[in-house]
């Protein structure tokens, strides 16, 4: 990812949280839509974890900037 992270799900995404590798939340949003773009231009280069909540489901993915 360079500046914009794109998220999409089959259900409405209630929350998106991006964590650094120390576990600190560095960015979060509550889009309440199935497709969502998040500006991550201000994050430093590195590896982050993204946690999405959609309906009763939760997903975690790696984000590399």
C-alpha positions, 0 to 999 in steps of 0.5 A, a space after each residue: 500500500 502506498 497512500 490508500 488502502 481499499 477494503 471490501 466485504 460481503 457485509 457492512 464493515 463496522 470498524 477498521 483498525 490498523 495496529 503497529 507491531 507493538 499492538 498500538 492502534 495507529 489508525 481507525 475508522 467506522 465506515 458502515 459500508 461494504 466498500 471503503 478506502 482509507 488514507 494511510 499516507 501519514 503512516 511510516 513505512 513498515 508492517 501493520 496489522 489490520 482488523 476488520 469487523 463486518 457483521 458477526 465476523 472479524 478478519 485480520 490481515 497484514 498491511 505492508 507500506 
